[in-house]
Amino acid sequence: MEVGEGQSHVRQTCWCDIGEAWRGNRIATTRVPSTQDVQATVRGAVRASVDRHLVADVPVGVFLSGGIDSGTLAGMMVEAGAKELIGVTITYAEFEGTAQDEQPAAYAIAQHYGIQHHVRRVTKDEFMSDLPRILDDMDQPTIDGINTWYASKAVREVGLKVVLSGVGGDELFFGYDSFRTLPKLVARWQTLRRVPGAHSAARLAARLFARASSNARWRHAPDWLRTIPGAWWLRRSTLAPEDLPNCIGAAARDLIERFDPETWLTRMVGTTPQSPVQALGQIESMTYLRNQLLRDSDWASMAHSVELRTPLVDAKLLRDLSTYLPHMQRYPNKALLANAPARPLPTEIQSRRKTGFGIPVHTWMPKSVPPNAIRPTMSWMREVASCFSDTASVRDRAGSINAWQS
């Protein structure tokens, strides 16, 4: 904005276009880079980003799950000279002995890199006591971020003010299963729907499954699965468009009358590359990562006055790696990231099955989230949304929580 003599002029300039980093590589270079070249570039770019995010006049910790993203950051932080590094892990008794328990893998990473390991166990009683404050802190309803809220609480308890998070690694290094499954699903459906009667049969099956699962969004599967944007929307959405007025009010009706996943995603992210995997990378980076993961990281960390930094969501890192984005799908399981530290992550960590960063809410609140529900997340979402519909104060939300348990 330029202001002078009582008048102002506003000019908007884009500093960094995330979509362009993906779209700019629509046509891959004729020379396929060697694994050594790609790995060396990833190692240098990630190390440089970690170095930038370690600049501080106080100690910097790391959220340490049992996964590749945070494990890589821990290794890189040690290489960069971080002293007395503390890795913070959240655990729950309900997850003990299951694949969702992050503690054993996080402990192995901490031992591998010789860092301090702080394990913070969260109990049902603590969760129920904190829930009114959590709902107030989140500003708007979300079903994510509560684990980050507790991780930030633990960081503050050990005296840290700054922490690094591995968020963004799945988008940049194609870590989600959907990068492999959705392109195959779309291709198969495009072939099958040419068979006479296949589309009608699929519509009938979709309606039956929607009724059985109590989720109307499955009715749209035969239409949405024709394109990558539609398949992505089916994978990421929780509700059908027609359910939104009941959830967020009548204003949603006008928005969803002519709902089309491809049109909506174009409005959100612009044009996408022809490569299905590249397109999904751009979509995930500019929607799920931007609007949910980063927003939830913000409110959950700020609630405890913790500065959360994200070395894998970094403009310079994205630019440094943009030339290699079309080739990264050649390296599954985020192998490029896992092998980026001079001392790569242990094999058992690299081959470990990916798990969600969740909380055992369906065990803690069985009346709200039936354990046999096809999608427990949807039930929990409805409960959270109900706290924001007619109530505004922490006291009112506490009353809602008491009602859930009564």
Secondary structure, DSSP 8 states (H G I E B T S, - for coil): -EEETTEEE-----S--HHHHHHTTSS--SS---HHHHHHHHHHHHHHHHHHHT--SS-EEEE--SSHHHHHHHHHHHHTT-SS-EEEEEE-GGGTTSTT--HHHHHHHHHHHT-EEEEEE--HHHHHHHHHHHHHHTSS--SS-HHHHHHHHHHHHTT-SEEE--TTHHHHTT-STHHHHHHHHHHHHHHHTTSTTHHHHHHHHHHHHHHHHT-GGGGGHHHHTTSHHHHHHHHH-SS-GGGHHHHH-TTHHHHHTT--HHHHHHHHH----SSHHHHHHHHHHHTIIIIIIHHHHHHHHHTTT-EEE-TTS-HHHHHHHGGGGGGGGGS-TTHHHHT-SSS---HHHHTS--------HHHH-TTTS-TT-S-HHHHHHHHHHHHHHS--SHHHHHHHHHHHH-
